[in-house]
Amino acid sequence: MGTGKTIKFRVHGPFARKRNAFGFGIELQRWRVGVAIGWWLFVWEYEF
């Protein structure tokens, strides 16, 4: 969901070069949170 907007903003944004590292950090955090939530939901449905 949010990662697409982050990538699009970082690529087409006016401050793409300066905010590259910052945007990558946010993207990485969102990706890790999304993976954790997805894995947790997968385990929840698998167990129950």
N, C-alpha and C positions, 0 to 999 in steps of 0.2 A: 504493500500500500504506500507507505511513506518513502520507501527507498526510490521508487520511480521519480517522485517529485524531487528528491534530493539530487539524483543523478541529472535530471533535466535542468534543474536550477544551476548545478555546478558547471555543466557543459555550456549552457547558453547564457549564463549569468554574466554581467559586466565585470564582476570581480572573480572570474573563474580561476585565474592563476593564483591570486593572493589567497583565496579561500579554498584552494585545492586541498591542502592538508587538513584544514578545519572541517570541511565537508566530508572528507574521507573518514575522519574520526567519528562524526555523527553517524555516517552510513554504517561504519563497522559496529558501533554500539547498537543501532537499530537492528542490524542483521543478527547480532548475537542474541538480542532480546527476542527477536522473532523466532530464531531457531530454538531457543530455550522454551518458549511458549508452545511452539509446534510440537516439540519432542514431548513436553509434558502432556499435552492433549492427546498425542498418539498413545503414550503409555496409559493414560487414564482410560481411553476407549478400549485399549487392548486388555487391561486388567479387569475392567468392569464391562 
